Structures are given as structure tokens and as C-alpha cells.
């Protein structure tokens, strides 16, 4: 089903922990509305929605009436609130299964936790139908269900995404029930997500909260920008805590309350601390420190060790769709970030000794 909210599909730079993969339509039944089947009502009210697609959404639990799951033949009443979570996935028959190494941290009948490496695009999109994480997942599931075709695979899907050059943990849903449960948790901002980032500069406060809307840059459409007055973009909230200080750079932990495209990257740039080696947001040059030959060479060597923005999705926690128990998963920093952090730590120690 289509939503009346915009959705930016980005094959190269995918949404950082994005909550926008599953948008929602919220409707309040008019006072004068006569009783009508829910599926018929939604087909008439949502542009581009077919009766069959509406019924599938209701059956999979992506439609709630007064915060409860109902049947397609539910008779709507005036004043009822209907919430529809729209499914923006590429259809299964459009996905080309491809064998690739997958770091699967956990898997059961409902969910799969994958530790995504740097450089891997998450989701097929226009002009980018192969070589993505979803292509690899399709191949993996076909090995478990060799008697099925791609279109007949058990339902699976993304409920959030992370950038191509961000590493770390993602949760994928394997059933309609899991899709509905996780999509709702992401939309309600109840999923626990912690990232680790190396940022330029000595962050002034040991912890803090950044509140600034995030939206498309008004001039450069590939970029996003922070709008603190809130008149543009979507509400975005990031909490940060300093883990270690190295003088010219700082290691921070970022916890997302919302998940907007490039949120951490935009928010940290907004407070004057772009991510180390972030080419889109000004972190791929010397931001702090005197530019003399020896220091410049050190920074260039550090860029070579970590040739991407230094950001890793370290922890993810949520309520399991089936057990209804809270689960949490953690991951180690990838080698490029671990090595560049160690390089800065050694440089910081050597600098202090020379003072």
C-alpha cells in the first residue's frame, strides 16, 4: 500500500537506522460514516491500494483499529482510529538470490540478526538490484527451503536500514507477524540502538542530547542537514556519551531515539564534530589540529586505515515478536575502526608525554 508520506529510496546511501522504511497512514473514521467493512473502507481511502493488498496487510497485522488487530470484515465505526503500516519492500519475485558471506549473529523462526560489513548496500532499489544484503538473505533462505521458488519464500523483510559504509547490527523479520511487531517498535522509538563513532574535536560535555530536525539539504539533494528550529525535515533526537578522548578526536557512543537518514552524521556535524573521514559531512579532511607535515601524514595514514566514516551499529535491543521478552544483541568493533582508534590512542599518549 502506498503512504501519503514521502519516501526517499537511496541505493547508495541508505537510511541510518531509518524508521522511514515502514511509514504509516493514520485515519480517524468520520462521525457520519456508515458501518463498512474495514478492507473496503481502506481500499477506497488509500490511493493506489487494491482490495487484495489491503486484506494481506490486515492479515499480517500491519493494520490496527484502536490499537488492536482486527479481521478484514471488521465493521468500522465513527471515531475509530485506523493505523496502517505501509510495506515498502521490494517484492520477493524481484529479488535475485546471490550467494555471499553473511555474519548471522542470531536466528530463529521470527527474526534474524545480521552483522553487516562496510561497503554492503542493504536493500535492492532502482538500478541496484544485485549485490545487496537482501539478495544474500534470499539465497540463504532458499538453501533452507530448496523446494520453494523465490516468490514462495517465507516472508522476510527489513524494518530499518543502515548506510552502505556503516557497519553493524541489523534485525530482519522472517514472518508477517514479526514485520508488524518490529515496524511498530521502530515507529514508536522503543527499539534500543547504540552506535559507536569516532568524531573530530574534543567534545565539550561528557554526555548530551542533540535535538534538531533532519531533512534534505536545501541546495545539495544528496545531503541532509539539521534544522534546529523545526520548521523543516523530521524530528530527530540523538543522545551521546563520551567514551574516550584523544585530543583532536573523540570516541563517542550514540543512542538513537529516532532514526532519520544520516541522523548521527548530521547531528554530530551540527554540533561541530563531524565523523572522522565522513566525506559527505566534512570529516574527510583535518578538522582539528595544526596542519604541519608530520601531523598531516599521520591523519592521512589514519584515513587509509579507516577509509570510510567511522561509525558502527554496536547494539540493538527490542521486544521479541513471539516471546514478548526483551532481547539485546551486541557486536565488536570492526578491524578498521579498532585499528584507527588504537592509532589515535597511541598518538594521544605520545603527544601528552612530549608536553
C-alpha positions in Angstrom: 0.0 0.0 0.0 1.2 3.5 -0.6 1.5 6.1 2.0 0.8 9.8 1.7 4.2 10.5 3.2 7.3 10.9 1.1 9.9 8.1 0.9 13.4 8.6 -0.4 14.9 5.5 -1.9 18.6 5.6 -1.8 20.6 2.7 -3.2 24.0 4.1 -2.3 23.5 5.9 1.0 20.8 4.1 2.8 19.0 5.4 5.9 20.9 5.3 9.2 18.8 3.2 11.4 15.9 4.5 9.4 12.4 4.5 10.8 11.1 5.5 7.3 11.1 2.1 5.7 7.8 1.4 7.3 5.8 4.6 7.2 2.2 4.7 8.4 -1.1 6.1 7.5 -3.4 7.2 10.4 -7.1 7.7 9.8 -10.0 8.7 12.1 -13.4 7.5 10.9 -15.7 10.4 10.3 -18.7 11.0 12.5 -21.1 10.5 9.7 -19.5 7.3 8.4 -21.9 4.4 7.9 -20.8 0.9 9.0 -18.5 -0.6 6.4 -16.0 -3.5 6.1 -12.5 -2.4 7.0 -10.9 -3.7 3.8 -13.5 -1.9 1.6 -13.1 1.3 3.6 -9.3 1.3 3.3 -9.3 0.4 -0.4 -11.4 3.5 -1.0 -9.5 5.8 1.2 -5.8 5.0 0.4 -4.6 6.0 -3.0 -3.3 3.1 -5.1 -4.4 0.4 -2.6 -6.0 -2.8 -4.0 -8.5 -4.9 -2.1 -6.2 -7.9 -2.1 -3.2 -5.9 -0.9 -5.3 -4.3 1.9 -6.5 -7.8 3.0 -2.9 -9.1 3.1 -1.9 -6.2 5.2 -4.7 -6.8 7.7 -3.9 -10.5 7.9 -0.2 -9.8 8.5 -1.1 -7.5 11.4 0.0 -4.2 9.7 -3.4 -2.7 10.3 -4.6 -1.7 13.8 -8.0 -0.4 14.8 -8.0 1.4 18.1 -4.5 -0.1 18.7 -5.8 -3.7 18.2 -5.6 -6.3 15.4 -8.9 -7.0 13.7 -10.2 -9.0 10.7 -10.8 -7.7 7.2 -14.6 -7.9 7.8 -14.5 -5.7 10.9 -17.2 -3.1 10.6 -15.7 0.4 11.2 -17.5 2.8 13.5 -17.3 6.6 13.7 -14.4 7.8 15.8 -12.3 4.7 15.5 -8.6 5.3 14.8 -7.2 3.1 12.0 -3.4 2.9 11.6 -1.9 1.2 8.5 1.8 0.4 8.4 2.8 0.5 4.8 5.2 -2.1 3.4 7.9 -0.6 1.2 9.9 -3.7 0.5 10.9 -4.9 -3.0 8.6 -7.8 -3.9 10.1 -11.2 -3.4 9.8 -12.1 -7.1 12.0 -9.1 -8.0 14.9 -10.2 -5.7 17.8 -12.1 -7.3 19.2 -14.6 -4.8 23.0 -14.4 -4.6 25.5 -16.4 -2.6 27.5 -14.2 -0.3 29.1 -14.5 3.2 26.7 -13.5 5.9 27.6 -12.9 9.5 24.4 -14.1 11.2 24.6 -13.4 14.9 21.2 -14.9 15.8 18.3 -16.6 14.1 15.0 -18.2 15.0 11.7 -18.7 13.2 10.7 -15.0 13.5 13.9 -12.8 13.3 17.4 -12.8 12.1 20.2 -10.6 13.4 23.0 -9.8 10.9 26.3 -8.0 11.5 26.6 -6.0 8.2 30.1 -5.3 6.9 31.2 -2.0 5.5 30.5 -1.5 1.8 27.4 -3.7 1.6 24.2 -1.9 0.4 21.2 -3.2 2.4 18.3 -3.1 0.0 17.7 -3.5 -3.7 16.4 -0.4 -5.4 16.1 1.1 -8.9 19.3 0.5 -10.8 20.7 -1.5 -7.9 19.1 -4.9 -7.8 22.0 -7.1 -7.1 24.9 -7.4 -4.6 22.8 -6.3 -1.6 22.2 -7.8 1.8 18.7 -8.8 0.9 20.0 -10.7 -2.2 22.3 -12.6 0.1 19.5 -13.3 2.6 17.3 -14.6 -0.3 19.9 -17.1 -1.3 20.5 -18.2 2.3 16.8 -18.8 2.9 16.5 -20.8 -0.4 19.1 -23.2 0.9 16.9 -23.9 3.9 13.8 -24.1 1.7 15.1 -25.6 -1.5 11.6 -26.8 -2.6 10.4 -23.2 -2.9 10.8 -20.5 -5.5 12.0 -17.0 -4.6 8.4 -15.7 -4.7 7.3 -18.6 -2.3 10.0 -17.9 0.3 8.8 -17.4 3.9 8.0 -13.7 4.4 11.1 -11.7 5.4 11.8 -8.0 5.4 13.7 -5.0 6.6 12.3 -2.8 9.3 15.3 -0.4 9.4 18.4 0.2 7.4 22.0 1.5 7.9 24.2 3.2 5.4 26.3 1.3 2.9 29.6 2.4 4.7 28.3 2.0 8.3 29.0 -1.4 9.8 27.0 -3.2 12.4 23.9 -5.0 13.6 20.6 -5.1 11.8 17.4 -7.1 12.5 15.4 -8.7 9.7 11.9 -10.0 10.1 11.1 -13.5 8.8 7.3 -13.5 9.2 4.4 -11.1 8.7 3.8 -11.0 12.5 7.5 -10.1 13.1 7.4 -7.4 10.4 4.3 -5.8 12.1 5.7 -6.0 15.6 9.2 -4.7 14.8 7.9 -2.0 12.4 5.7 -0.7 15.2 8.5 -0.7 17.7 10.7 1.3 15.4 8.0 3.7 14.7 7.3 4.1 18.4 11.0 4.7 19.0 11.2 1.8 21.6 14.0 -0.1 19.9 17.3 0.2 21.8 20.1 1.2 19.3 23.6 2.2 20.3 26.3 3.2 17.8 30.0 3.9 18.4 31.5 6.8 16.4 34.9 8.5 16.2 34.4 12.2 15.7 36.6 15.2 15.1 37.4 17.5 18.0 37.4 17.3 21.8 33.6 17.1 22.6 33.0 19.6 25.4 30.4 17.7 27.5 30.8 14.1 28.7 27.2 13.5 27.6 24.3 15.3 26.0 21.3 15.2 23.7 21.0 16.7 20.2 17.5 17.8 19.2 17.3 19.1 15.6 15.0 18.1 12.7 16.8 16.3 9.9 15.8 16.9 6.3 17.1 17.1 2.8 19.7 19.8 2.3 18.0 22.7 0.5 20.8 23.0 -2.1 22.6 19.6 -2.3 19.9 16.9 -2.5 22.3 14.1 -1.8 23.0 15.5 1.6 20.9 16.0 4.7 21.0 18.9 7.1 20.0 19.8 10.7 17.2 22.3 11.2 17.1 23.2 14.9 14.0 25.5 14.6 12.0 22.5 13.5 10.3 24.1 10.5 11.6 21.6 8.0 12.5 17.9 8.0 11.5 15.3 10.6 12.0 15.4 14.3 15.3 13.7 15.3 16.8 13.1 18.7 20.3 11.6 19.4 21.9 11.0 22.8 25.6 10.8 23.1 28.2 9.9 25.7 32.0 10.3 25.5 33.8 7.0 25.8 37.4 8.2 25.3 39.2 11.4 24.5 42.2 11.6 22.2 42.6 15.4 22.0 42.0 16.0 18.3 39.3 13.3 18.1 36.8 11.8 20.5 35.3 8.3 20.7 31.6 8.6 21.5 28.6 6.3 22.0 25.4 7.5 20.3 21.9 6.2 21.1 19.1 6.9 18.7 15.7 7.9 19.9 14.6 8.4 16.3 16.1 7.1 13.2 16.4 9.6 10.3 18.6 9.3 7.3 22.2 10.1 8.2 21.0 11.2 11.6 24.2 10.6 13.6 26.3 12.0 10.9 24.2 15.1 10.5 23.7 15.7 14.3 27.4 15.4 15.1 28.3 17.8 12.3 25.6 20.1 13.6 27.4 20.4 17.0 30.8 20.9 15.3 32.1 17.3 15.5 31.7 15.6 12.1 32.5 11.9 12.0 36.1 11.0 11.2 36.6 10.5 7.5 33.0 11.3 6.6 33.3 12.6 3.1 29.7 13.8 2.8 29.8 15.9 6.0 33.3 17.4 6.1 35.1 14.8 8.1 37.5 13.7 5.4 39.9 16.5 6.0 41.8 17.8 9.0 39.2 19.5 11.1 41.2 19.8 14.4 44.9 20.2 14.8 47.6 22.3 13.2 48.3 21.3 9.6 52.0 20.6 9.6 53.7 17.9 7.6 54.1 15.3 10.3 50.6 15.6 11.6 49.1 15.7 8.2 50.9 12.5 7.3 49.6 10.9 10.5 46.0 11.8 9.7 46.3 10.6 6.1 47.6 7.3 7.4 44.6 7.1 9.7 42.3 7.8 6.8 43.9 4.9 4.9 43.3 2.6 7.9 39.6 3.5 8.1 38.6 4.6 4.6 35.0 5.4 5.5 33.1 7.3 8.1 33.9 5.8 11.5 30.5 4.6 12.6 29.4 1.2 13.8 26.0 0.0 14.9 27.1 -1.9 18.0 24.0 -2.8 19.9 20.3 -3.5 19.1 17.5 -4.5 21.5 13.8 -5.0 21.1 10.8 -7.0 22.3 10.8 -10.3 20.5 7.7 -10.6 18.3 6.9 -14.1 19.6 8.1 -14.5 23.1 7.4 -10.8 24.0 10.6 -10.8 26.0 13.2 -8.1 25.6 16.3 -9.3 23.7 19.5 -7.5 23.1 22.5 -8.2 20.9 26.0 -6.7 20.9 28.9 -6.7 18.4 32.6 -6.0 18.5 34.1 -3.0 16.6 35.3 -4.0 13.1 39.0 -4.1 12.5 39.3 -0.8 10.6 37.7 1.2 13.5 39.6 -0.8 16.1 42.9 -0.1 14.4 42.3 3.6 13.8 41.1 4.1 17.4 44.3 2.4 18.6 46.4 4.6 16.3 44.8 7.8 17.8 45.2 6.4 21.3 48.9 5.9 20.8 49.3 9.3 19.2 47.4 11.0 22.1 49.7 9.3 24.7 52.8 10.3 22.7 51.7 13.9 22.4 51.0 14.1 26.2 54.4 12.7 27.0 56.1 15.3 24.8 54.4 18.2 26.6 
